[in-house]
Amino acid sequence: MTKIVEYPAIFDDTQNEPGVYSVNFPDVPDALTYGDTLDQAIKRAPGALGISLYGNSDSEMPTPSDLKDVKKDNPQAIVNLVSVDLDDLDVEEIN
C-alpha cells in the first residue's frame, strides 16, 4: 500500500552562504531542512516532509499550494514539488 503526498518546496540560498540551501514547505511549516549543496538539500527534503506529516490522517493533511503561485511568490528561489510515500517512510533511518 502507498500513501504518496506531494507538496511544493522552496530551495533558497539567499540567506546562507552561496550554495547552502534552506528548504521549507509553505503548506507544512514545521518541515524544514537544508543542504550544503543543492543535491543534498533535494535528497533531504522528502525526509523532512515525511517526518512532519507522519501519522496524520487524510483529513489532517494540509492542502498543497499551487506550484505556480509558490514560484511567483519566491522568484529568488528554486521551487519544485517534493513527494514522499508516508507508508514507506523509515523514521529510524531519517533520524
Phi and psi in degrees as GROMACS dihedral restraints (atoms count N, CA, C in turn):
[ dihedral_restraints ]
;  ai    aj    ak    al  type     phi  dphi    fc
    3     4     5     6     1  -127.4    20    10
    4     5     6     7     1   146.0    20    10
    6     7     8     9     1  -134.1    20    10
    7     8     9    10     1    81.7    20    10
    9    10    11    12     1   -88.3    20    10
   10    11    12    13     1   129.2    20    10
   12    13    14    15     1  -118.5    20    10
   13    14    15    16     1   153.3    20    10
   15    16    17    18     1  -143.0    20    10
   16    17    18    19     1   127.5    20    10
   18    19    20    21     1  -137.7    20    10
   19    20    21    22     1   150.7    20    10
   21    22    23    24     1   -71.6    20    10
   22    23    24    25     1   139.6    20    10
   24    25    26    27     1  -123.1    20    10
   25    26    27    28     1   147.3    20    10
   27    28    29    30     1  -108.8    20    10
   28    29    30    31     1   121.3    20    10
   30    31    32    33     1  -108.3    20    10
   31    32    33    34     1   111.1    20    10
   33    34    35    36     1  -135.0    20    10
   34    35    36    37     1   129.3    20    10
   36    37    38    39     1  -114.0    20    10
   37    38    39    40     1    12.6    20    10
   39    40    41    42     1   -72.5    20    10
   40    41    42    43     1   -21.7    20    10
   42    43    44    45     1  -101.3    20    10
   43    44    45    46     1     4.2    20    10
   45    46    47    48     1  -123.4    20    10
   46    47    48    49     1  -178.0    20    10
   48    49    50    51     1   -62.4    20    10
   49    50    51    52     1   144.8    20    10
   51    52    53    54     1   -52.9    20    10
   52    53    54    55     1   131.6    20    10
   54    55    56    57     1    91.3    20    10
   55    56    57    58     1    -8.4    20    10
   57    58    59    60     1   -99.9    20    10
   58    59    60    61     1   114.0    20    10
   60    61    62    63     1  -104.0    20    10
   61    62    63    64     1   128.1    20    10
   63    64    65    66     1   -86.0    20    10
   64    65    66    67     1   145.4    20    10
   66    67    68    69     1  -126.4    20    10
   67    68    69    70     1   128.6    20    10
   69    70    71    72     1  -140.8    20    10
   70    71    72    73     1   159.9    20    10
   72    73    74    75     1  -119.9    20    10
   73    74    75    76     1   113.1    20    10
   75    76    77    78     1   -56.2    20    10
   76    77    78    79     1   -31.4    20    10
   78    79    80    81     1   -89.5    20    10
   79    80    81    82     1   -12.0    20    10
   81    82    83    84     1  -133.3    20    10
   82    83    84    85     1    78.5    20    10
   84    85    86    87     1   -57.4    20    10
   85    86    87    88     1   -26.7    20    10
   87    88    89    90     1   -88.8    20    10
   88    89    90    91     1     1.7    20    10
   90    91    92    93     1   -90.0    20    10
   91    92    93    94     1    95.9    20    10
   93    94    95    96     1  -129.6    20    10
   94    95    96    97     1   143.0    20    10
   96    97    98    99     1  -157.7    20    10
   97    98    99   100     1  -173.6    20    10
   99   100   101   102     1  -156.2    20    10
  100   101   102   103     1   173.7    20    10
  102   103   104   105     1  -150.4    20    10
  103   104   105   106     1   143.2    20    10
  105   106   107   108     1   -70.2    20    10
  106   107   108   109     1   -13.5    20    10
  108   109   110   111     1  -139.8    20    10
  109   110   111   112     1   164.7    20    10
  111   112   113   114     1   -62.6    20    10
  112   113   114   115     1   -41.4    20    10
  114   115   116   117     1   -58.7    20    10
  115   116   117   118     1   -44.7    20    10
  117   118   119   120     1   -65.0    20    10
  118   119   120   121     1   -40.5    20    10
  120   121   122   123     1   -62.9    20    10
  121   122   123   124     1   -41.1    20    10
  123   124   125   126     1   -63.8    20    10
  124   125   126   127     1   -40.2    20    10
  126   127   128   129     1   -69.2    20    10
  127   128   129   130     1   -32.7    20    10
  129   130   131   132     1   -82.0    20    10
  130   131   132   133     1   -23.7    20    10
  132   133   134   135     1   -58.1    20    10
  133   134   135   136     1   -46.2    20    10
  135   136   137   138     1   -60.4    20    10
  136   137   138   139     1   -36.9    20    10
  138   139   140   141     1   -64.1    20    10
  139   140   141   142     1   -43.8    20    10
  141   142   143   144     1   -63.0    20    10
  142   143   144   145     1   -42.3    20    10
  144   145   146   147     1   -64.0    20    10
  145   146   147   148     1   -46.8    20    10
  147   148   149   150     1   -62.5    20    10
  148   149   150   151     1   -44.4    20    10
  150   151   152   153     1   -61.3    20    10
  151   152   153   154     1   -40.1    20    10
  153   154   155   156     1   -69.0    20    10
  154   155   156   157     1   -29.9    20    10
  156   157   158   159     1  -102.8    20    10
  157   158   159   160     1    -6.0    20    10
  159   160   161   162     1   -56.3    20    10
  160   161   162   163     1   129.2    20    10
  162   163   164   165     1    87.5    20    10
  163   164   165   166     1    -7.3    20    10
  165   166   167   168     1   -72.3    20    10
  166   167   168   169     1   141.6    20    10
  168   169   170   171     1   -79.3    20    10
  169   170   171   172     1   167.3    20    10
  171   172   173   174     1   -56.4    20    10
  172   173   174   175     1   -38.0    20    10
  174   175   176   177     1   -71.6    20    10
  175   176   177   178     1   -18.0    20    10
  177   178   179   180     1   -92.0    20    10
  178   179   180   181     1    -7.1    20    10
  180   181   182   183     1   -72.7    20    10
  181   182   183   184     1   130.0    20    10
  183   184   185   186     1   -66.5    20    10
  184   185   186   187     1   152.7    20    10
  186   187   188   189     1   -78.5    20    10
  187   188   189   190     1   125.7    20    10
  189   190   191   192     1   -65.6    20    10
  190   191   192   193     1   139.4    20    10
  192   193   194   195     1   -71.4    20    10
  193   194   195   196     1   159.9    20    10
  195   196   197   198     1   -71.3    20    10
  196   197   198   199     1   129.7    20    10
  198   199   200   201     1   -56.8    20    10
  199   200   201   202     1   -40.1    20    10
  201   202   203   204     1   -62.6    20    10
  202   203   204   205     1   -38.4    20    10
  204   205   206   207     1   -67.0    20    10
  205   206   207   208     1   -41.6    20    10
  207   208   209   210     1   -66.2    20    10
  208   209   210   211     1   -40.4    20    10
  210   211   212   213     1   -62.0    20    10
  211   212   213   214     1   -43.0    20    10
  213   214   215   216     1   -63.0    20    10
  214   215   216   217     1   -38.7    20    10
  216   217   218   219     1   -77.6    20    10
  217   218   219   220     1   -12.5    20    10
  219   220   221   222     1  -134.8    20    10
  220   221   222   223     1    62.3    20    10
  222   223   224   225     1   -66.6    20    10
  223   224   225   226     1   -18.9    20    10
  225   226   227   228     1   -82.6    20    10
  226   227   228   229     1    -9.2    20    10
  228   229   230   231     1  -117.3    20    10
  229   230   231   232     1   168.0    20    10
  231   232   233   234     1   -91.2    20    10
  232   233   234   235     1   125.5    20    10
  234   235   236   237     1  -121.3    20    10
  235   236   237   238     1   128.5    20    10
  237   238   239   240     1  -150.2    20    10
  238   239   240   241     1   158.8    20    10
  240   241   242   243     1   -77.7    20    10
  241   242   243   244     1   141.1    20    10
  243   244   245   246     1  -124.7    20    10
  244   245   246   247     1   132.4    20    10
  246   247   248   249     1  -122.5    20    10
  247   248   249   250     1   155.0    20    10
  249   250   251   252     1  -150.7    20    10
  250   251   252   253     1   143.3    20    10
  252   253   254   255     1   -92.1    20    10
  253   254   255   256     1   106.9    20    10
  255   256   257   258     1   -67.4    20    10
  256   257   258   259     1   -24.3    20    10
  258   259   260   261     1   -80.0    20    10
  259   260   261   262     1   -15.3    20    10
  261   262   263   264     1  -111.5    20    10
  262   263   264   265     1    14.2    20    10
  264   265   266   267     1   -78.0    20    10
  265   266   267   268     1   127.2    20    10
  267   268   269   270     1  -100.5    20    10
  268   269   270   271     1    91.6    20    10
  270   271   272   273     1   -60.1    20    10
  271   272   273   274     1   -38.7    20    10
  273   274   275   276     1   -64.0    20    10
  274   275   276   277     1   -38.2    20    10
  276   277   278   279     1   -67.4    20    10
  277   278   279   280     1   -36.3    20    10
  279   280   281   282     1   -71.8    20    10
  280   281   282   283     1   -39.5    20    10
